[in-house]
Amino acid sequence: MSIIRLQEGNCQNCYKCIRGCPIKAIEFKDGRAAVIEEDCILCGRCVKNCPQNAKYVVSELDRVKRLLAGEKPVYVTVAPSWSGYWGTTDFGRLTAALKSLGFQGVEETAIGAYEVSKEYAALMEKGEMRNVIVTACSSLVSLVEKHYPKLIPALAPVSSPMMAHARMMRESYGDIKVVFIGPCFSKKSEAADPLAGGLVDNVLTFDELDQWIAEEDLSLDGEDSSAPGVAHPIARLYPTPCGIVKTIAPEALTNYRTVTVDGFDRCLDLLDAMEHDNLTGLFVEANICAGSCLGGPVMRLKRKNPVVAQGFVSEQRQERDDRVPESCRQELFHPRVFANRAPRYDMPTEEQIAKILAKTGKFTKEQELNCGSCGYASCREKAIAVYQGKADINMCLPFFRERAENLSNTVLSNSPNAIFALDGDLLIQDMNPMAETMFGLTRKDALGLPLDLYLKDLDFEAARKEQRPAVTKAEYEDLGKIAEQTVVYVKEHNMYVAFVKDITQETRDEAEMEALRRHTVETAQQVIDKQMRVAQEIASLLGETTAETKVALTKLKKSMAENAGE
């Protein structure tokens, strides 16, 4: 299940998440960005960098509530950066709130961290590992497993403080459930990974706990006199830069040179050097987040300054017995196992890369701008991502902007209509060649002048108020032209576009056709009238002839009848 997800409706295709991800664990397909789980190390950069809040981390709050509703008691291990997040050194205020939410017990992860430091010291005293990379930062572990698998042998086979403390709590309190609370997204993945120990049931971030406390109308103003302390509070330095090294006795460091780095880019530089420069004898404390855990993703999202937060980290000793039961020690530091989780992608040939580059108008090296607007450092890197299905060919903004501009310019330059672009004050901002020809203007002279110096009867008010094209007709006697004028209001930019179509010939042709139609009708009427007259004359003549014939026939009939009587 993906831990970082996308709210598709919020994504504006700005590629900022891709630009901000050093390992390019973001794919862009079907018009949206999504995290590539196989590549992602859950550093949280994409969540923080997204200006539209399109990415979010799956909350485990409901699962934790279900744990509390179960039959087994639930205990909490709290990352030592709690003091920097809430700006207090009073752990009792936090335990009081957590117990009010239903947790049976609350302890600091620093208890487990101290035992982990002892294991690091033991590893260095043995001196058997070529290099030792601290494994407290789960994002750093993921980075090595997924992107630097050759360095997996250098990962210290030691549980993280979270898992170490969870095992200690289970040993001390029996059949319980354990919840970790901290500033890190990647701990959610570590808790779900059986290779990491599988001893933490759920992980909440500090801000999830804040949300829960607010929902229950609680605060951190309470007191808990029974709040446990930490026998070795130096372990509270774990979330600070160089904090882990400070918890290890100096004599244990003699076999190795300590190297401490924090911040994604510096971690990449160090791992690159370790992979390619044959470095040996290093004890490496590396943290993906700048400022170490005090600069973790939740700390950054909530604008917690790592420098200010460090001021709340306390080394004050408190009365507590942190002795680990022998049975637990035997299990606690059973060698941690790591895996090669590097994703496998096919690499394109040079010919395939060239074909992909050609689709965005890049046929030579000089045409490869390497502007980074797509999120990738170079056009070639983006072409490889396209081949691997991570990127969309249409992500090349300069190419498609240039193509759109060329298309637009072609349309404007060859349009049979005059086109004017105006600002909100109806001053001419641009015009096409046909506008110059139709109105006898020059672009240079007309720019910045009011449009009504040249055009009349345009309905700008209707276009703006009714948000629809406003069409009018105007006659320019001095130019001998008649024009159909359409005004469009562009609300987003408070601009107008006026389209002027020369309909002089069309109007003349229409007038001629109208005259022809009238003449035709008149002619037809004349023909009809004449035909009616002829018909009437013929009818009259036929009537007279018929009458005369009737008289003659009647006489003939009578004469014949008389003759027959004789």
WOVENDA-V443567 format. One record per backbone hydrogen bond with DSSP energy under -1.0 kcal/mol. NH is the residue of the N-H (numbers start at 1). CO is the residue of the C=O. Records with the same first field share a line. If there is no record, write none. Layout:
NH->CO + CO
This chain:
5->56
7->54
8->6
10->7
19->15
20->16
24->21
27->34
28->390
29->32
32->29
34->27
36->25
39->36
40->36
48->44
49->45
50->46
53->50
56->5
58->3
64->60
65->61
66->62
67->63
68->64
69->65
70->67
75->177
76->105
77->179
78->107
79->181
82->79
85->81
86->82
87->83
88->83
91->89
93->90
95->91
96->92
97->93
98->94
99->95
100->96
101->97
103->98
104->74
107->76
109->78
111->108
113->109
114->110
116->112
117->113
118->114
119->115
120->116
121->117
122->118
123->119
124->120
125->121
126->122
127->123
132->282
133->154
134->284
141->137
142->138
143->139
144->140
145->141
146->142
147->143
148->144
151->148
152->149
154->151
155->152
156->133
158->156
164->160
165->161
166->162
167->163
168->164
169->165
170->166
171->167
172->168
173->169
174->170
176->174
177->73
179->75
180->202
181->77
182->204
188->185
190->186
191->187
192->188
193->190
196->193
201->178
202->178
204->180
206->182
209->205
210->206
211->207
212->208
213->209
214->210
215->211
216->212
217->214
218->213
227->224
235->232
236->233
237->234
238->235
240->237
243->240
246->242
247->244
248->245
252->249
253->250
256->253
257->281
259->283
261->285
263->287
267->263
268->264
269->265
270->266
271->267
272->268
273->269
274->270
275->271
276->272
277->273
281->130
283->257
284->132
285->259
287->261
292->289
294->239 + 291
295->292
296->293
298->183
300->296
301->297
302->298
303->300
304->299
309->305
310->306
311->308
312->309
313->310
318->230
329->325
330->326
332->328
333->329
334->331
336->157
341->145
353->349
354->350
355->351
356->352
357->353
358->354
359->355
360->357
361->358
362->357
368->365
369->367
375->372
382->378
383->379
384->380
385->381
386->382
387->383
388->384
389->386
390->385
391->385
395->392
397->395
400->396
401->397
402->398
403->399
404->400
405->401
406->402
407->403
408->404
409->405
410->406
411->407
412->408
413->409
414->410
418->500
420->498
421->430
422->496
423->427
426->423
428->449
429->421
430->421
432->419
436->432
437->433
438->434
439->435
441->436
446->442
447->443
448->428
449->446
451->426
453->450
454->451
455->451
460->458
463->459
464->460
465->461
466->462
470->487
472->485
474->483
476->481
480->476
481->476
483->474
484->501
485->472
486->499
487->470
488->497
490->495
495->490
496->422
497->488
498->420
499->486
500->418
501->484
503->482
507->503
508->504
509->505
510->506
511->507
512->508
513->509
514->510
515->511
516->512
517->513
518->514
519->515
520->516
521->517
522->518
523->519
524->520
525->521
526->522
527->523
528->524
529->525
530->526
531->527
532->528
533->529
534->530
535->531
536->532
537->533
538->534
539->535
540->536
541->537
542->538
543->539
544->540
545->541
546->542
547->543
548->544
549->545
550->546
551->547
552->548
553->549
554->550
555->551
556->552
557->553
558->554
559->555
560->556
561->557
562->558
563->559
564->560
565->561
566->562
